[in-house]
Structures are given as structure tokens and as C-alpha cells.
């Protein structure tokens, strides 16, 4: 994707700063960047407020995967309180170059569910990020132990039922849609056929049409928040 001219800041939401180019990315057939995914995860955290749920920003997931000193992750991850979270959702990117934090060509999602003690990988492009999801799983799994003697290492699985994209640029939108579906499932505690997990909910809810509409929905959400900000006193 080419650079956009006049890329000024348009919105600050929680700790996320969006720019004009983000609106253009959502308007066109473009690959979502870190900022948009972080913004939507932050929005989901607001609409599904729970101390049980953590939606990780892309930067956190990226560093867990690529941190050269694994031992230093202890202090880095401590504020996230992973040991006490019941549902944790990570965006997975195939970028492994720490000099290019916004690089990569594909997004997928890795979800941890404590009740089943399992990590589940959802990939909208035939398992393209399987290797990267496994790297993240191996790096973070040991931090999920809640300290009880009965807790074993979490298992890992690929969700072969994950909805599949029909183009080369909507992977990030699938991540936002699947994250929303899982949060909704968790909030409602819907029991489904397969191991009590959320697979049926995701398959039933997410389609290429929903994903296309979700681009418009996120764009509309940002514009509505921009409008609200215009009527609020400026803050430093």
C-alpha cells in the first residue's frame, strides 16, 4: 500500500492514536494496519468490560513472539496479569523483523481459553500463519499458569473450521470479526457442540458479507467518535 499524503492525527481513543490514512485504509481494499486492529480491540475491551478478558494489542503479541531475551518477558508481561485471565486474544502477524514493527503480510488470531486450558488459532487463509501462531503459543504458554499444582501446560489446536477470506486483503478484518464473536460468546456463555468452545458461533456469524460490512462499521465507528470529540474540550 502506498503512502498517504497529509497523514494527520484524527482521533485519540484510550491509548490509540488514529490517523487520516486509517480512514482511507478502511475505505479501500487495503490490508489493516496495527493501529486499526489495536483501536478495535480497545473498543471491544470497552464494550465487553471484564477483568477476565484481555485483548492484546498487536505490539504486545509481536514482542512476545520476537523478544530476544525470553527471561525479560517476565517483567514485561506482569502488568497484563495473564495468570488470572480466563480469555486472552492475540492478533498474530507473520512479521519477524523487529526493525519493521508494522511489516508482515498476514493477520490471524490466537485465543486462549482457561476453562479448557487451550490455545486456538483462527486463520482466514488456509493456515498461512500456523508457524507464527505456534511461535507465539510457545513463547507465552508458560505465563498462563495460575500457580495451581493441577494446572498443566496449555494445549494448542488449529481451528480448521475458521471462516476463510475471499480476497488478499481482508485478513485483519477477519481478526476483528472473530475477536468480537468470541467476546460475545464468552459474555453469553453459549455452549456449543464442540468441546464447549466458540467454533459454531464463529462459523455461523462470520461470512464475507459480514466482513465487508464490518469495514464500513469500523469506519463509521471512528467517524462517530471523531464527531463526539469535536464537541468536547481539548485535552493535552
Buried (B, 14 or more C-beta within 10 A) or exposed (E): EEEEEEEEEBBEBEEBBBBBBBBBBBEEEBBBBBBBBBBBBBBBBEEBEEEEBBBBBBEBBBBBBBBEEEEEBEEBBEEBEBBEBBBBBBBBBBBBEEEEBEBBEBBBBBBBBBEBBBBBBBBBBEBBBBEBBBBBBEBBBEBBBEEEEEEEEBEBEBBEEBBEBEEEBBBBBBBBBBBBBBBBBBBEEEEBEEEEBBBBBBBEBBEBEBBBEBBEBBBEBBBEBBEEBEEEEEEE
